[in-house]
Amino acid sequence: MESTNKLLRIADVSRITTLAKSTIWLKVSQNQFPKPTKLSASITVWKESDVWKWIDDHFQTSASLAKGDFN
C-alpha cells in the first residue's frame, strides 16, 4: 500500500481494519494498535500510513505463526 499522510477518524479505521471501534480502543489501550492524535477535544485521528503499517505487520506475524516460525 502506498504510504500517505491522510488522517483517518475512528469510523475510517474501523472500516479499513474491519475491527469494531471498541476493539480498536482496547488494542490502543493495550499498546497493540497505533496511538491516535487528538486534534481537539472531540476529534481524534490516526495517520493512514500507521494503520496500513499495523495491518502489514499484523499479517506478517500471523503468517509466521501459521507456518510455525516462532523466531
Phi, psi and omega in degrees: 000138178289131181285134179228168176257015180296143178260137183243139172274170184303322180296322178293317180297318178298316180296315183293317185272343187065018175267146174294153179303318180296325178291321177300311181296323177297313180296323176299314182293335179263010182057035178250007181209149181305141177286138177278174176245134176274119176272331177202183180300330184245003182237118178238135184224158172241147171286131181304320181298326178293321180294315180293325176295317177300316179299311179301313180296319181299317182285330174296316179295315180298319179294321179295318179294322180295327179276353181085015179272094185262009181272000000 
